[in-house]
Amino acid sequence: MKYATKKSAKEVIEKEKERKMTAYFDGELSMAQMHYLLRNRMQFGEAETNVILASMVLAGAKFKI
């Protein structure tokens, strides 16, 4: 995994967008579903969940509202 720099992180995101192997970029997953997953299944705190979701949106994720 190459996430140590912003440049390499952006490259990974763009590569995965092109491969279309994740639901994060196709708008099929709702923000509520992702919030539930992070909070309840993965046990992240509220602040961490909010930062992760905001970061995903900045990276180009499309969620149903």
PETATA-V524080 format. One record per pair of residues at least 24 apart in sequence whose C-alpha atoms are under 8 Angstrom apart, sorted by sequence separation. I is the first residue (numbers start at 1). J is the second residue. If there is no record, write none. Layout:
# PETATA-V524080
I/J + I/J
This chain:
# PETATA-V524080
31/63 + 29/62 + 30/63 + 31/64 + 32/65 + 27/61 + 29/63 + 30/64 + 31/65 + 25/60 + 26/61 + 27/62 + 28/63 + 29/64 + 30/65 + 25/61 + 26/62 + 27/63 + 28/64 + 24/61 + 25/62 + 26/63 + 27/64 + 24/62 + 25/63 + 24/63 + 13/59 + 10/59
